[in-house]
Amino acid sequence: MTMLENSGPDVTALRDEASHEPDPVHTGPVTKETQIIAIYGKGGSGKSFALSNLSYMMAQQGKRVLLIGCDPKSDTTSLLFGGKACPTIIETSSAKKLAGEEVKIEDVCFQRDGVFAMELGGPEVGRGCGGRGIIHGFELLEKLGFHDWGFDFVLLDFLGDVVCGGFGLPIARDMCQKVIVVASNDLQSLYVANNVCKAVDYFGKMGGNVGVAGILINKDDGTGEAQAFAAEVGIPILASIPANEDIRRKSANYQIIGRPDTEWASLFEELAINVAEAQPASPRPLTQDGLLGLFKPEDTGGNVELVPATQADMRGGTYEQKPSLEVVYDSV
């Protein structure tokens, strides 16, 4: 007689448990308590300014917020910390490695009024790949316990001019739930925003789960191109920060305007709510002609035609076709 043939109460209980079908495997969308949001924008579009103020307002609303600068310029947190530069994860890791020491969280993460912030950093000019630096930075964050930190929001400030390699990591590897683009009413910033939408669309067709949750229009002068872009691409406008001299001056002086006691409080309160509630969606990126079509032709050179060059043009004069010396064999 084997043990399983024993009709004791323990065996009976095991058989009863085994007779029940297991719960079906969950195949719906993955949900996480922490919202990880990647924000992309052209250099100079004001995304670091917007994110510093957004993260500050979220913290004042009682949210636990981590802001991570993923731009090699390492200037995401400058405004948050009054112009002071944080030691970056990349440079700290290199220094600690030379000293034979381990990187600790207090070496790279700093806080102000409830906002936690850090900079990934990047290599010195001509000494390495910025995208690879981003990958190395995230690998180190995982060792420091990134997935165990109890934040409500993690905001990733990414350089939007480049969406390849490490800079496209959140989109390519589903490291975030949604993407937000920052742009103004100019062709270059909307070109970058459209490129990010193309990346999201591409990886979505490859099975990715990241979507675009919306656009933040910064330095809005009222000309309407960014609004038209949002409508064409099919993404919502999360907020419009006006082109305003008071905002420009305070930003240049490293002042936070996203505080509950300022005249701009309601703007960033609304932005914080919209960012939290916006659902990721699949964008409809524009072609280059479609992007140019958002602007008046006289503003972008849209009336310029592509005129093919000839051999004569390339030689600065006339060109006489010469017989080819190539040997052509008859087919057998």
PEDAFEN-V632410 format. One record per backbone hydrogen bond with DSSP energy under -1.0 kcal/mol. CO is the residue of the C=O (numbers start at 1). NH is the residue of the N-H. If there is no record, write none. Layout:
BEGIN
co={CO/CO}
nh={NH/NH}
END
This chain:
BEGIN
co={3/8/9/10/11/12/13/14/15/17/35/36/36/37/38/39/40/41/42/46/47/48/49/50/51/52/53/54/55/56/57/58/59/64/64/65/66/67/68/69/71/77/78/79/81/88/89/90/91/92/93/94/95/96/104/105/105/110/112/115/116/117/118/119/120/124/129/130/131/132/133/134/135/136/137/138/139/140/141/142/145/146/149/152/153/154/155/156/157/164/165/166/168/169/170/178/179/180/181/183/186/187/188/189/190/191/192/193/194/195/196/197/198/199/200/201/203/204/211/212/214/215/216/217/220/224/225/226/227/228/229/230/230/233/236/239/241/242/244/245/246/247/248/249/250/251/257/259/262/264/265/266/267/268/269/270/271/272/273/274/281/287/288/289/291/292/296/297/297/301/310/311/312}
nh={6/12/13/14/15/16/17/18/19/20/154/177/178/156/180/158/182/160/45/50/51/52/53/54/55/56/57/58/59/60/61/63/62/152/153/116/155/118/157/120/74/81/83/82/84/92/93/94/95/96/97/98/99/101/107/108/109/117/115/112/67/110/69/89/90/127/133/134/135/136/137/138/139/140/141/142/143/144/146/145/148/149/151/35/66/37/68/39/70/167/168/169/172/173/175/38/213/40/216/218/190/191/192/193/194/195/196/197/198/199/200/201/202/203/204/205/208/207/179/281/181/238/183/241/243/228/229/230/231/232/233/234/235/284/215/217/220/244/248/249/250/251/252/253/255/254/259/262/265/268/269/270/271/272/273/274/275/276/277/278/212/291/292/293/294/295/299/301/302/304/314/315/317}
END
